[in-house]
Amino acid sequence: MNGSIDKLRALLAANCRIEKVHPAIPASDAEINIVIVSLTCPDGKTHTIKAYREEALAVREFIRSLNK
């Protein structure tokens, strides 16, 4: 499994919320080499997940699947 997706899945399971994805999910994936996901957890802590190249595309697809 993908390390960034595993971290994202664990934080979401802990009731953390995705606050921001950069670049935005609707943006074209054609030139995406990095994606940065910011999350806020119920305890007030914030987390940032960075994914590069193919992993970035996989993270974006995972987030898209959450919104379906």
C-alpha positions, 0 to 999 in steps of 0.5 A, spaced: 500 500 500 501 507 499 505 510 505 501 517 504 495 513 503 496 509 509 497 516 513 491 519 510 487 513 511 489 513 519 488 520 520 481 520 517 479 514 521 481 518 527 476 523 525 481 528 522 478 532 517 481 534 510 482 542 510 486 543 504 488 539 498 494 543 494 493 543 488 485 543 488 482 536 486 479 539 480 485 541 477 488 537 471 493 531 473 497 532 467 502 536 470 501 534 478 508 532 481 506 534 488 500 534 492 500 537 499 494 535 504 492 539 510 488 535 516 485 538 522 484 533 528 479 533 533 484 534 539 486 541 535 493 538 532 494 539 524 497 534 520 500 535 513 501 529 508 506 530 502 506 526 496 510 526 490 509 524 482 505 517 482 504 517 489 501 524 488 496 521 483 494 516 487 493 520 493 488 525 489 484 519 486 483 516 493 481 523 496 476 523 489 473 516 491 472 519 498 467 524 495 463 519 491 
